[in-house]
Amino acid sequence: MGFAADIRDLLSTGGFADAPVFGGDLPERPVAAVCVTQTPRQGSQHTFGNTVGAPALEYLGFQIRVRAADYAAADALMEAVHAKLDGLRDKAMDGKQYHWIASSSSPYYLGPDEEQRPIFACNYDVKRSP
């Protein structure tokens, strides 16, 4: 499983059931949805004992986008996701250790989609070791 899939799995199986969680882009349906998209960050950190392709620490990033039928529902959905992720520490997933997940922005309104449904987003930084 890849990095974005780990975050999707964390939300969808970790007790978060407010809306379905997708990867990549938000699908047209259902109306209420959460999307995880990997974003670029600093990269990896190596030490003298590491081999090529096996960093000591990885710096990763992702964006969460949420959508709902109205502004208040989308805002509440974003806040629920944010409460689940921001400040998460020391979580093992898919054979990797996630040391820290923290927001690099506060949740913000992106605007409406093609069907005038509001979308909110928030960006996150991750520190992970293999």
C-alpha positions in Angstrom: 0.0 0.0 0.0 1.3 3.5 -0.8 1.5 6.6 1.3 -1.9 8.1 0.2 -3.5 4.7 0.6 -2.2 4.6 4.2 -3.9 7.9 5.0 -7.2 6.8 3.3 -7.1 3.6 5.3 -6.4 5.6 8.5 -9.5 7.7 7.9 -11.8 5.0 6.5 -11.1 2.2 9.0 -10.0 4.3 12.0 -13.5 5.1 13.2 -14.1 8.0 10.8 -17.4 7.3 9.1 -18.7 10.7 8.3 -18.2 10.3 4.5 -16.5 7.9 2.1 -12.8 8.5 1.6 -11.2 8.5 -1.9 -7.7 9.0 -3.4 -6.6 11.4 -6.1 -9.6 13.4 -7.1 -13.1 13.9 -5.7 -15.6 11.8 -7.7 -18.9 13.4 -8.8 -20.8 11.2 -6.4 -21.5 10.8 -3.6 -22.2 14.4 -2.6 -20.4 14.2 0.8 -16.9 12.9 0.2 -13.3 13.1 1.4 -10.3 12.9 -0.9 -6.6 12.3 0.0 -4.0 13.6 -2.5 -0.3 13.3 -2.0 1.6 16.5 -2.4 5.4 17.3 -2.7 7.5 18.1 0.4 11.1 18.2 1.4 12.1 14.6 0.5 14.1 12.2 2.6 16.9 12.3 5.1 19.7 9.8 5.0 22.4 8.9 7.5 25.8 7.4 7.0 24.5 3.9 7.8 21.6 4.0 5.3 21.7 2.4 1.9 20.5 3.9 -1.3 16.7 4.0 -1.5 16.3 3.4 2.3 16.1 6.8 4.0 16.3 7.2 7.8 13.3 9.6 7.7 10.9 10.7 5.0 9.2 14.1 4.8 5.9 13.6 3.0 2.8 15.7 2.4 -0.8 15.4 1.5 -3.9 17.5 1.0 -7.4 16.6 2.2 -10.3 18.0 0.3 -13.9 17.5 1.4 -17.2 18.3 -0.2 -20.8 18.3 1.1 -24.2 19.5 0.1 -23.9 22.9 1.8 -21.2 25.2 3.3 -22.0 24.3 6.9 -21.9 20.5 6.3 -18.6 20.8 4.3 -17.1 22.9 7.0 -18.2 20.4 9.7 -16.8 17.5 7.6 -13.4 19.3 7.2 -13.3 19.9 11.0 -14.0 16.3 11.7 -11.2 15.1 9.4 -8.8 17.7 10.8 -9.5 16.6 14.4 -8.7 13.0 13.4 -5.4 13.9 11.7 -3.8 17.0 13.1 -1.2 16.1 15.7 -1.4 12.4 15.2 1.8 10.8 16.5 3.6 7.4 16.6 1.2 5.4 14.4 2.4 2.2 12.6 0.7 1.6 9.3 1.6 -0.8 6.5 5.0 -1.6 8.0 6.1 2.0 8.4 6.2 4.2 11.4 4.4 7.5 11.2 6.1 9.8 13.7 4.1 12.9 13.2 1.1 14.2 11.1 0.5 17.9 11.4 -1.4 20.5 9.4 0.8 23.0 7.5 -2.3 25.2 7.0 -5.6 25.7 8.7 -8.6 24.3 6.9 -9.8 26.7 4.2 -12.6 27.1 1.7 -11.6 26.3 -1.9 -14.8 27.3 -3.5 -17.7 25.4 -5.2 -17.4 22.5 -7.6 -19.2 22.4 -11.0 -22.4 21.6 -9.2 -22.0 24.5 -6.7 -21.2 22.2 -3.8 -18.7 23.7 -1.4 -15.2 22.3 -1.1 -12.8 22.7 1.8 -9.2 21.7 2.0 -6.3 21.4 4.4 -2.6 20.5 3.9 -0.6 18.2 6.1 3.1 17.4 6.7 4.2 13.9 7.6 7.4 12.5 9.1 7.7 8.8 8.5 10.4 6.1 8.8 10.6 2.8 7.0 
